[in-house]
Amino acid sequence: MAETEIGAGRSADVRPDTLAALQAQAHERLLKWHNRRARQIRENTSFKVLSTPQGDVKWARDLMPTSDLMVARGGADPIYKLTRDAGKGIVCYGRLTCDGGFMLSRHAMGLRFATQQGNAIFFWSLNFGAPDKQAPFNDLLTKDSAARHRFGWRAGEGDPWIETIAWEAQREGAKDYLLLLMVEKALKVAKGTAAKRIRAALETFKRDAAVDPKGLDAKRAQLAKWYRALRQ
């Protein structure tokens, strides 16, 4: 965000105190956005807020009051102890995608969800650097994160945010959407009365799921049940 606001000014010898001020503004803006979204998420009692401080202890400390879980990079990470002392849950760091190819890793996530029935919902609230206009859901184009394809979104006031249940194709952790794709792919080659019944029910299911955030576990279980039935 600081890079975006500085723009071409970086080549004109930006003063260190000016750069620090811009970074502080971005930090405050992100924190305000995070806190507002956390309050909205908690309106549904089945949702929890998972924060990813990217290894920044100060940022983790600021996010902690409105977070239920915090991502840490193992027991040696200072954020691990900070989170335990705060009585919050810890999710150890792990990349959800792989360098072998984003599409392949997304498909693998869908298969893993179908077999393990995961129940975590990730709301990514951090976005550093300038967004790529061609792929606005990827958060940073640098050598460090270009291959991660984490979901991110601009933190400006009024910017839209994307809910998991909306079946968005380009979000990280889109297990629900991928399971839906698996069912639809299986339906393309399936025949018989069972496939016809599932095909008709799926259209209503998609309309309902896109607007109703309740009953996520039941919706996922229904998709998995249909997928197993089509694969038999």
N, C-alpha and C positions, 0 to 999 in steps of 0.2 A: 504494500500500500504506500509506504514511504517512497518507493521507487517511482510509483505512478505519479505521485504528487510532485516529485522533484522534476520528472521528465527530463528534458534536454539540459536542465540546469546543472546536472552533474558534471558535464564537460566544461562548465564555466567556473570551476574551482569553488564549489559550495563550501561555505564555512562550516567547521565542525559543529558549532553551536546551533546553526540553522538546521543541519541534518538531525541533530539530537532532538530539536524541537518538533520537527516533522515526525520523527519516529514516536515521540511521546504522544502526539496527537493521534496517530494511527492506533497506538496501544489503547488509549482512552476510548476511542471510537469502537474498536473491536470489543472491548470489555463491556461497554454499554449495550452493544448489539447482543453479545452473549447472554447478559443478564436478562434482557427482555425475552429472548427466545427461551431461556431456561424456565422463566415463569409461564410461558405459553405451553411448553412441553408438560410441565407439572400439572396443568389443568386436567390432563388425563392421568389418573392415578397409576395406570399400568406402565407408563413411560418413565424412564430414568435418563438423566443427563450424563453422558460420558464426554469428558473433556480431554483434549490432546494438546498438552502444553509444549510439545516439540522439544523437550529437554530443557526448557527455560524455567528455572526454579521460581523466579519472580512472577512470571506469567502463571505458573501453576498455583502459587499462593493467592494471586488475585482471582483466579477462576474457582478456587476451592469452595467458597461459601455457597455458590449456586450450582455445584456439581455433586452428583451422586457417586460417580466413579471417575478415576483419573488414570490415564495411560502412563505407565512408567517403564523404563528400559531395564528391568531387572532389579534385584535386591541391592545392588551397589549404587543405583541411581538415587541422588538425594530426594528426588520427588517421591520415591517409594516410601521413605521414612516420613516425609512430610504428609503424605496421604494417610498413612497408618495412624499418625499422631492426631490427625483431624477426624479419625473414625469413619473415613470414606472407603469405598471399595476400590480395588486396584485391578487394572487390566494390564497385563504385561505386554510390552511392545512386540508387535509382529506385523509384518507386511502382509496385506491381504491379496496383493497381486504378485506377479513374478516377472522377471525381465524376459522370460521366454516369449512373451506376447500377451497383450492385454486381453484380446478376445479369448485366447485359450484359458487364461487364468479366470476370466469371468465365467466361462463354461464350467471350469472345475469348481468354482464357488457354488454354482447352481446344483451341481451333482452332490456336493457335500451337504448342502442344505436339505436336499431331497432325502438323503439317508440319515442325517443327524437331527433334523428338525430344530435348527437353532432358533433361539427366541430373543436375540439381542437386536436392538434398533440403534443405529448410529446416526447422530445428528452432528455433522461436521460443521464447526463454527469458526474455523480459522482459514484465512486465505492470505498468503504472503506473496508479494511480488505483483507484477502486472498480469492480468488475465489474458489468455490467448483468445482472440476473437473467433478463431476457428474451432476452438474446443473450450468453451467457457466453464465447463464443469471440472476441468483439470486445474489444480490450484497453482502450480508453479513450474515454469519451464527453466529448470536449471539442471546441471549435471547430477545434483543430489536427489532430485525428486521427479525428474521427467518420466522415469520408468514406474513410479509408484501409482500414478493415476488415482490419487486420492480424490474424493469428492470435496470441492470447496465452492464457496459462493461469495460474491462481493458483499462487503459489510456495510454498505451505505444505507442511510435511512430510506425506507420505502422499497428497497430491492426485494424481489420475490425470493422465497425459499421453497425448497422442494421437499415434500413429505415422502417418506418411504412408500406409503400405500398408493402413491400416485402412479406407480409403475414406470418411473422415469428410466430410460435405457442407459444413460451415461453417468449414473451415480455409483460411487464405490459402495460395496456392500449391498448391491441390489439383488439380494437373494430371492426376494419375492418375485421380482420381474423375471429373473432367469428361470425360476421354476414355472412361471406362467408360459414362457417361451418353450420350455421342454414339453409341457402339456400340449401346446398348440402344434409343435413339430410332430409329436406322436399322433395327433389327430389327423394330420395330413395323409398318413399312410394307413390309419386304422379303418376298419370296416365293421359292419354289424350294428345291431340295435343299441349296444352299450355305447359305442362311439357316437352314434347319432344323438343319444340322450345327453351325453357329456358335452357335445358340441353346442347343443341348444342351451344347456344350463350355464355354460361358460360365458356366454354373452351377457346374461343377467349378472353373473358373478362379477365380471369386470366392471360393469357400470356401478354396482353397489360398492365394490372395494375401492373405487376411485374417490368416493365421496364420504365413506363411513370408516373412520379410523378404529372403530371398536371391533373386538373379536378377532384380532390379528392371528392368534394361535389357531383358532378354528378355521380361518381362511387358509392358512398355510397347510393345515392338516388335510383340508378338502382338496387342495391342489395336489398334494402328495398322493392322496388316495386315488384321485383320477389318473395320475401318472402311472402308478403301479398297476392299475386296472388295464390301462392301455398297453402296457408292456408285457402283459401276461400272454 
